[in-house]
Amino acid sequence: MACTTILVGKKASYDGSTMIARNDDSASGYFTAKKFVTLRPGEQPATYKSVLSHVTIELPQNPMRFTAVPNAVDGEGIWAASGVNEANVGMTATETITSNARVLGADPLVEYCPAQEGQPETAGGIGEEDIVSLVLPYVHSAREGVQRLGGLLEKYGTYESNGIAFQDVNEIWWLETVGGHHWIARKVPDDVYVVMPNQLGLDRFDLEDALAEKKSHMCSADLREFIEENHLDLSLNGDLNPRDAFGSHDDADHVYNTPRAWFMLRYFNPRTKVWDGPDADFTPRSDDLPWCMVPEKKITPEDVKYALSSHYQGTPYDPYEGHGDPAMKGIFRPIGINRNDCMALIQMRPDVPEEFRAVEWIAFASNAFNVQVPFYANVSVTPDYLANTAKEVSTDNFYWSSRMIAAMADASYGKSVFHIERYQLAVQSKGHALINQYDEKLRREADLAKRAALREQANQEIADMLKKETAETLDKVLIELSSQMKNAYSRSDA
């Protein structure tokens, strides 16, 4: 799937949290309905079988409960997308990334082959459909998540190239697959943020550390031999650049991937580099954009949401811009695209007790027009307004209401954009206020069962607020769009 990821180290965030966030996008021409749910241990199988690749994997005993943002309609598997488990480990999977012919020729992707001509089927590897379900219920730290997924990749392989983020309150790790069975992972430095736009992103990797101390790097056990035998290291000085060795530099990257990274880096570091004009340090087509940077100020959840909602505001490439060169508008793939299915931002807060440390911000549909809302992740059930998404369109759930608001606001952009801005400010302000209120209630409550009930009560109150604000915004953008109908006439019957 085409997605965009932002990772924020604890010294780069406004409150010392680690934050990982990703837009989960459908392929062109598709829209995948999503829901926000909790998956309990009794609902998890002992043996996992992938719908798409038919691979069968025996799972460990005693899985943990975890939140997820799976597909709402059955048919192609779970696609759990993002979540937090009982050990306060967060995960988002996956960011589809690109590789090159040398890597894929040396270690081909493990693709499913159906039975034919008397030969039995051959199972494929694991992929985005499977990864969260196979890893998150069984790990107790971000590092352990990398290790478990790495072992699965080495044993079963993958049929697609992906990047995956893991977090706990102390660390964020980013893993990228290299061919069918190989992988690399790097700990995100605490003082930086990372942007990932559907390309293999790591631009520096310490292979010595990965194969020895594993302090800040990890990789598949035979990666050194794999690189040497297949002549993958393209550096002139021996400093491995994974982006050169394992990634792609196609013309398509320059309209689909690198412009997204350029905008996000430009947003978080507007004065650090020159981003515009003939003397720019980096342009939307630069292949050497940094994987991570120290931001110019500490980053908030609202900053992450704005960056993941980008349609190149303030640049000549904004499709909604009313002036400028028409030939430049819409030439680059937006981050906040029409086919965003969901966004999940996971925030691990260090200044509150572990029991309610994890907050998961959820948004559905096109990020350019939706709103993110916070929920406690350590719960047994999520509010029905976010969990009841079905195939049928309905204003009784957040996903479909968000889809309708986005389509109507896009079609009436000039008249509706201020309704969206007010909607976002109202929900985010009230969401922060309710989390603050319930944090205090939780600190004062000594009884374990009552604290658990309080977290679910908080989530329900947040969902009730969200439903009210969403219905009011839907009404406003419907009026704006209805007023622009081509069969409108100024004379009334009265």
Beta strands, then each sheet from edge to edge (+ up, - down):
strand 1: 4-8
strand 2: 18-25
strand 3: 37-39
strand 4: 47-49
strand 5: 56-58
strand 6: 66-68
strand 7: 82-84
strand 8: 90-96
strand 9: 162-167
strand 10: 172-178
strand 11: 182-187
strand 12: 193-196
strand 13: 217-219
strand 14: 292-293
strand 15: 340-348
strand 16: 358-364
strand 17: 373-376
sheet 1: 14+ 12- 1+ 2- 15+ 16- 17+
sheet 2: 3+ 6-
sheet 3: 4+ 5-
sheet 4: 7+ 8- 9+ 10- 11+ 13-
end
